Amino acid sequence: MTVKARLAERAREVEAYLEGCLRGRGIPDRLLASMEYSLLAGGKRLRPVLTLAWTSMLGGDPARVMSFAASLECIHTYSLIHDDLPAMDDDDLRRGRPSNHKQFDEATAILAGDGLLTEAFSLMAEASFKHGLPAERVLRAVGVLAAAAGGGGMVGGQAVDMAFTGRAEVTLEELRRMHAMKTGALITAACECGAVLAGAPDRDVENAREYGRAVGVAFQIVDDVLDVEGDTATLGKPAGSDAAMGKSTYPALIGLAQSKELASGHADEAVQRLVDYEGAGKTLLADLARYIVDRVC
């Protein structure tokens, strides 16, 4: 089975959980429809899959971690809804469909994002009080994920990205720091939380964190490359939008060839963090690191 097929297989397990995770929570019908419109729109489900993969490789029970893994997808989806808004990136398409604010309206889209972010913390807590994980593990993982999603992580990265848009002479180091916050922080947290929830020792948690950090950089570089080389139909969102908005990207700073080489190098760094492990879990994580570099969408 190819790594793409294995990723899809695990993504389907996440999808099955996501399909019901917002039901029975008293969410008004139109708001629920908006939240599920984006949450269930497909995608690679990379972040929850990484959480589950690290948990499994380190001897934890993925079934008990699923609600926590799903919370990462809720947070990621909320960020996409808000990123697409006219005040942010002003994108009309997401995953091949109208953006949330185009399908519903801006106010509903904002509230859908707010709802997904908040419900994510309920899902995190359920890993303990519904699925029996030790509370101290869950509490530690909640802290990791909250920091990654907040002002010092994903949200702060988006703020810096907006400040950089249209600005000349953004340095490579500034770009690296911005993407480490905007994209890398949540991917890093996905891996680290998987290790924490498995009850792994600090050395394994460090390996998970550094694997995630390297994969996060590679993922963002490839995203920048695909915005140049990809097409809208394949990407499911407007190709060329980075250049059109004057965004700072790796290809703009160092060119396509060097960007691809840099992404490959970071994937190799991620794989090096797996040398102490063995089995199918290690193989999946190694293949995922390389797939991120080779993907076309």
C-alpha positions, 0 to 999 in steps of 0.5 A: 500500500502506498503512503498516500493510501495509508494516509487516506485509510487513517484519514477515513478513521478520523473522518468517521469520528468527525462526522458525529463529534459536533452533534448533540451539543445544542449548536443551532442548526445554521451554525452547525451546518456552517461548522460541518460544511468546513470540517467535513469538506475533506483534506488530508487530516494530516494533523490528527493522523500525526497525533495518532501515529505517534501515540500508536508508535509509542505504545499508546491506544489511538482509540482513546486519543481520537477525540484529542486528535479530532480537536486538532482538525477543528482548530485547523479548520477554524483557522482556514475559515478565518484565513479565507475571510475578506479581511484576511486572505480574501479567498473564494475557494477552499478544498474545491468548494466556495469558502465558508463565508461565500457559502453562508455569510461573513458573520456565520463564518466567523462564528463557525470558526469561533465555535470550532475553536471552542468545541476543540477544547471540549474534545480534548477534555473528553480524552480523559473523562470519556475515554479514560486517559490520565488527566495529567497527560491530557492537561499537559497536552492541552497546554501544548496545543493551546500554546501552539494555536494561540498568539505565540503560535498559529494566530500570531503567525497569521498576524505576522503574515498579514504584516509582511504582506506587500512588504519588501525585503522580508528576510529568510529568517523572518519568513522562517519564524513566521511560518514556524508560528503560522503552520509549523506550530500546530503540526509540531503540537500534533506530534508532541501531543501524540507522544504526551498522550501515550505517556512517553518519556521526555526523550520520546516527546522531544523526538516527536516535537523535533520531528514535527518541527522539521515536517512543519517547515517542509510542509510550508515550503512545499505549500509555497512551491505548489502555489507557484507550480500547482493549478486551482483544480488540483489544489482546491484553492486559487493557485498563484494567490500568494504572488497576487497578494504580495506575500513573502514565500520561499520561492520568492526569496530563494527560488523554486529549486533551492526551495525544493532542496530545503524542503527535502532536507527538512524531511530528512531531518524529520526521518532522523528523529525516528532512528530509535524506533521500529515497526509499522509506526516508524515506517508510516511516519518516515513515509509521511515526512517524504510524502509531504515533500512529494505531494501535489496538493 
